[in-house]
Each structure stands twice: as structure tokens, then as C-alpha cells.
């Protein structure tokens, strides 16, 4: 059980039951609206039709889904490794931070739709180009959050490490990294969804087609054919992937921080 804003205990089952009830109620209202108004499926398909279309086309959609998942998690892995490494360098050298932070900011504020065509021109492999686009979107939140976490270490502990003449690497390993872990996990939660968005948007910009393409290409194909049920089925898989990423990193946050950090502890 957890406490709400008024200090009252909230049953754990209610935290799951309320969103599930709202979701089921929304689907029922959607289904009834389509049937009552007799809305054509090429304008707004009913949830039942979307489910049947997803089941009928799951083979082809699953292949595209797997491509999207690979690009998303590949970009996220590269963003996490690069962001943590660069944040560690920044914590050890103020000069490096002053020299490189502006370029990281430029990558963050430049719309991926604007630079995706350039990347697709310069990179021969479409998959590699999509991976780079998704990495660009996911990189900065991890870098920024980790840098903030490295700077959030207790000043008294900093003084203690200085008193014992700890080396810069010792301070990084035993003081700064544990302090930055909650911020890094928060950055992962943000970048997980952004990596998925980057992968899908980059593929839209690429206009890729064929077997080795992701869900965005299936959405484009369905839109060209005005096949709305198939388009919605692909969108369901994209949304399901985003929800799964969110739940995965919530679980990771609980596993890493649940026993000692205030953000994951329940009274």
C-alpha cells in the first residue's frame, strides 16, 4: 500500500484497477460509438476490428515490430553508454565540459525531422541511419541527468573524500556514481520513450519500405492504401512498445533504488 496526498493508504490493487477500468471503459465507449453512428472502418475502425486485423496480420507486423524494437534498444544502449561516459569526463574535467556541452545542446534542440534526410544521404545503411537518428534523440536526457546527479553529491561527503585525499577516480567510483544513479535512471525513463519516437519519426522521414523496415513503414503503407484498421493495428504495437519500455524502466528503478532511495521507498 502507498499513501496519497492526504496521507491515506491506497491499496496496491487499486493502483492497477483504476487505469484498467478507465482503459476498458474507453474501448467500450469507442466500440459503441462506431456501431451506433455506423462509422465506416476507413474513417474510424472499431476496437474489435483493430484487434482482428492485428491478429490476422501479426506475422508481417511482428517482423516490422522487431526491427523497431532493435533500433530503439540499440539507440538507447548507445545513448546510455555514451551519456554516462561523457558525463564522467565532464565531472573530472571542467574544460572538456565547457568545450563539448554546446554541441550536445545543438543535437538536442535540432529537430530530428530536419537532420534525418542528411543522415540518410551520408549513411549507406538505412538501419544504421535510423539508429543514429534515434540515438541523437535519446542521448541528451541521459547526459544531462547524469551530469546533474554527479554534481548532486553531498558537500560534506565531498569534503570527507578530500580530507582523506581520495583520487579523482575514487571520488567518481565511490561518491559521484552512487549519487548520480537516481538521476541516470530518471534519464533512462525519458530516453526510452524518446528512442522509440526517434526510431519511428526517422523512418517516416526516410520513407523506407521493404522487409527490413519497422512499424513506421507499415503505417505509411496502410495510409497510402487507406487501410485504417491495419494502420491502427501498427499504432497499437507502437503504443504497446512505449508502455512496455516505461514499465521496464520503472521496474529497473525499483530494483536499483527501492531499498535505499526516497523516490522508490514507500512508507
C-alpha positions as CSV (number, residue, x, y, z in Angstrom):
1,X,0.0,0.0,0.0
2,X,1.1,3.6,-0.6
3,X,-0.1,6.9,0.8
4,X,-1.8,9.6,-1.2
5,X,-1.6,13.3,-0.9
6,X,-3.9,13.3,2.2
7,X,-1.8,10.7,3.9
8,X,-4.4,7.9,3.4
9,X,-3.3,4.4,2.5
10,X,-4.1,3.4,-1.1
11,X,-4.5,-0.3,-1.8
12,X,-2.0,-1.7,-4.3
13,X,-4.7,-3.4,-6.3
14,X,-6.5,0.0,-6.8
15,X,-3.4,1.5,-8.5
16,X,-3.9,-1.1,-11.2
17,X,-7.6,-1.4,-11.2
18,X,-8.4,2.3,-11.8
19,X,-6.3,2.6,-15.0
20,X,-7.6,-0.7,-16.3
21,X,-11.2,0.3,-15.7
22,X,-10.7,3.6,-17.5
23,X,-9.0,1.8,-20.4
24,X,-11.7,-0.8,-20.7
25,X,-14.4,1.9,-20.4
26,X,-12.8,4.0,-23.2
27,X,-12.6,1.0,-25.5
28,X,-16.3,0.1,-24.8
29,X,-17.4,3.7,-25.5
30,X,-15.3,3.7,-28.7
31,X,-16.9,0.5,-29.9
32,X,-20.4,1.6,-29.1
33,X,-19.9,5.0,-30.8
34,X,-18.7,3.4,-34.0
35,X,-21.6,0.9,-34.0
36,X,-24.2,3.4,-33.0
37,X,-23.2,6.0,-35.6
38,X,-22.3,3.3,-38.2
39,X,-19.0,5.0,-38.9
40,X,-17.1,3.4,-41.9
41,X,-14.0,1.5,-41.0
42,X,-11.9,3.6,-43.4
43,X,-12.7,6.6,-41.2
44,X,-12.6,5.1,-37.7
45,X,-12.4,1.4,-37.2
46,X,-13.9,-0.2,-34.1
47,X,-11.5,-1.7,-31.4
48,X,-12.8,-5.2,-32.3
49,X,-11.9,-4.7,-36.0
50,X,-8.5,-3.4,-35.0
51,X,-7.9,-6.5,-32.8
52,X,-9.0,-8.9,-35.5
53,X,-6.8,-7.0,-38.1
54,X,-3.8,-7.2,-35.7
55,X,-4.4,-11.0,-35.2
56,X,-4.7,-11.6,-39.0
57,X,-1.6,-9.5,-39.9
58,X,0.5,-10.3,-36.9
59,X,3.1,-12.2,-38.9
60,X,4.1,-9.2,-41.1
61,X,3.6,-6.7,-38.4
62,X,5.7,-8.7,-35.9
63,X,8.7,-8.7,-38.3
64,X,8.5,-4.9,-38.5
65,X,7.9,-4.6,-34.8
66,X,11.1,-6.5,-34.1
67,X,13.0,-4.1,-36.4
68,X,11.6,-1.1,-34.5
69,X,12.5,-2.7,-31.1
70,X,16.1,-3.4,-32.2
71,X,16.6,0.1,-33.4
72,X,15.0,1.5,-30.2
73,X,17.0,-0.5,-27.7
74,X,20.2,-0.3,-29.8
75,X,20.0,3.5,-29.8
76,X,19.1,3.5,-26.1
77,X,22.1,1.3,-25.2
78,X,24.5,3.6,-27.2
79,X,22.9,6.7,-25.6
80,X,23.3,5.3,-22.1
81,X,26.9,4.2,-22.7
82,X,27.9,7.5,-24.4
83,X,26.0,9.7,-21.9
84,X,27.4,8.1,-18.8
85,X,31.0,8.1,-20.2
86,X,30.8,11.7,-21.3
87,X,29.1,12.8,-18.0
88,X,32.0,11.1,-16.2
89,X,34.5,13.0,-18.3
90,X,32.7,16.3,-17.6
91,X,32.8,15.6,-13.8
92,X,36.6,15.1,-14.0
93,X,37.4,18.0,-16.3
94,X,35.5,21.3,-16.4
95,X,37.5,22.2,-19.6
96,X,36.0,19.3,-21.5
97,X,32.5,20.2,-20.3
98,X,32.9,23.8,-21.5
99,X,34.2,22.6,-24.8
100,X,31.6,19.9,-25.6
101,X,28.3,20.8,-23.9
102,X,27.3,23.4,-26.6
103,X,27.5,20.6,-29.3
104,X,25.3,18.3,-27.2
105,X,22.8,21.1,-26.8
106,X,22.8,21.7,-30.6
107,X,22.0,18.0,-31.1
108,X,19.1,18.2,-28.6
109,X,17.4,21.3,-29.9
110,X,17.7,20.5,-33.6
111,X,14.5,18.6,-34.8
112,X,15.3,15.1,-35.9
113,X,13.0,15.5,-38.8
114,X,15.3,18.3,-40.1
115,X,18.5,16.3,-39.9
116,X,17.2,12.8,-40.7
117,X,17.4,13.4,-44.5
118,X,21.0,14.5,-44.2
119,X,21.9,11.4,-42.2
120,X,20.2,9.2,-44.7
121,X,22.2,10.8,-47.5
122,X,25.6,10.3,-45.8
123,X,25.0,6.9,-44.3
124,X,24.6,4.0,-46.8
125,X,22.8,1.6,-44.5
126,X,19.2,2.6,-43.7
127,X,19.3,0.7,-40.5
128,X,22.4,2.5,-39.3
129,X,20.9,5.9,-40.3
130,X,17.8,5.1,-38.3
131,X,19.9,4.0,-35.3
132,X,21.9,7.3,-35.4
133,X,18.7,9.3,-35.6
134,X,17.2,7.5,-32.6
135,X,20.5,7.9,-30.7
136,X,20.6,11.6,-31.2
137,X,17.1,12.0,-29.7
138,X,17.9,9.7,-26.7
139,X,21.4,10.9,-25.9
140,X,21.0,14.3,-24.3
141,X,18.5,13.4,-21.4
142,X,20.9,10.7,-20.1
143,X,23.9,13.0,-20.4
144,X,22.1,16.0,-18.8
145,X,20.5,14.0,-15.9
146,X,23.8,12.1,-15.2
147,X,25.8,15.4,-15.0
148,X,23.2,16.8,-12.6
149,X,23.4,13.7,-10.5
150,X,27.2,13.8,-10.4
151,X,27.0,17.4,-9.1
152,X,24.4,16.5,-6.5
153,X,26.7,14.6,-4.2
154,X,26.6,15.7,-0.5
155,X,29.1,18.6,0.0
156,X,30.0,17.1,3.4
157,X,30.9,13.8,1.8
158,X,33.0,15.7,-0.8
159,X,34.9,17.3,2.0
160,X,35.4,13.9,3.6
161,X,36.8,12.4,0.4
162,X,39.1,15.5,0.0
163,X,40.2,15.1,3.6
164,X,41.3,11.5,3.0
165,X,43.0,12.6,-0.2
166,X,40.9,10.4,-2.5
167,X,41.9,10.3,-6.1
168,X,39.5,11.7,-8.8
169,X,38.7,8.1,-9.8
170,X,38.0,7.1,-6.2
171,X,35.6,10.1,-5.9
172,X,33.9,9.2,-9.1
173,X,33.5,5.5,-8.2
174,X,32.5,5.7,-4.6
175,X,30.8,9.0,-4.3
176,X,29.7,10.6,-7.5
177,X,28.3,7.5,-9.3
178,X,26.1,6.4,-6.4
179,X,24.8,9.9,-6.2
180,X,24.1,10.1,-9.9
181,X,22.3,6.7,-10.1
182,X,18.8,8.0,-9.4
183,X,19.3,10.8,-12.0
184,X,20.6,8.3,-14.5
185,X,17.6,6.1,-14.1
186,X,15.3,9.1,-14.5
187,X,17.2,9.9,-17.7
188,X,16.7,6.4,-18.9
189,X,12.9,6.7,-18.3
190,X,12.8,9.8,-20.5
191,X,15.2,8.5,-23.2
192,X,13.4,5.1,-23.5
193,X,10.3,6.8,-25.0
194,X,12.4,9.3,-27.0
195,X,14.4,6.5,-28.6
196,X,11.2,4.9,-29.8
197,X,9.9,8.2,-31.1
198,X,13.2,8.9,-32.8
199,X,13.2,5.5,-34.5
200,X,9.6,5.9,-35.8
201,X,10.0,9.5,-36.8
202,X,13.3,8.9,-38.6
203,X,11.7,6.0,-40.5
204,X,8.8,8.3,-41.5
205,X,11.4,10.8,-42.8
206,X,13.3,8.1,-44.7
207,X,10.1,6.8,-46.3
208,X,11.7,3.3,-46.1
209,X,9.9,0.3,-47.5
210,X,10.6,-3.4,-47.8
211,X,11.1,-6.4,-45.5
212,X,13.8,-4.9,-43.2
213,X,11.8,-1.9,-42.1
214,X,9.9,-1.0,-38.9
215,X,6.4,-0.2,-37.9
216,X,6.5,3.3,-39.4
217,X,6.8,1.8,-42.9
218,X,3.7,-0.3,-42.2
219,X,1.8,2.7,-41.1
220,X,2.8,4.6,-44.2
221,X,1.8,1.6,-46.4
222,X,-1.5,1.4,-44.7
223,X,-2.1,5.2,-45.1
224,X,-1.4,5.0,-48.8
225,X,-4.0,2.3,-49.2
226,X,-6.4,3.9,-46.8
227,X,-6.3,0.7,-44.8
228,X,-7.2,2.3,-41.4
229,X,-7.6,-1.0,-39.4
230,X,-4.1,-2.0,-40.4
231,X,-2.7,1.4,-39.6
232,X,-4.4,1.3,-36.1
233,X,-3.0,-2.2,-35.6
234,X,0.5,-0.9,-36.2
235,X,-0.1,2.0,-33.9
236,X,-1.2,-0.3,-31.2
237,X,2.1,-2.1,-31.4
238,X,4.0,1.2,-31.2
239,X,2.0,2.3,-28.2
240,X,2.4,-1.2,-26.6
241,X,6.2,-0.9,-27.0
242,X,6.2,2.5,-25.4
243,X,4.2,1.3,-22.4
244,X,6.5,-1.8,-22.1
245,X,9.6,0.4,-22.1
246,X,8.0,2.6,-19.4
247,X,7.1,-0.4,-17.2
248,X,10.6,-1.9,-17.8
249,X,12.4,1.1,-16.5
250,X,10.0,1.6,-13.6
251,X,10.9,-2.0,-12.6
252,X,14.6,-1.2,-13.1
253,X,14.2,1.9,-11.0
254,X,12.6,-0.1,-8.2
255,X,15.2,-2.8,-8.4
256,X,18.1,-0.3,-8.2
257,X,16.7,2.3,-5.8
258,X,13.8,0.6,-4.0
259,X,15.8,-0.3,-0.8
260,X,17.6,3.0,-0.2
261,X,16.4,6.0,-2.3
262,X,13.4,8.1,-1.2
263,X,11.9,8.2,-4.7
264,X,11.2,4.5,-4.7
265,X,10.6,3.8,-1.0
266,X,7.0,3.6,0.3
267,X,6.1,4.3,3.9
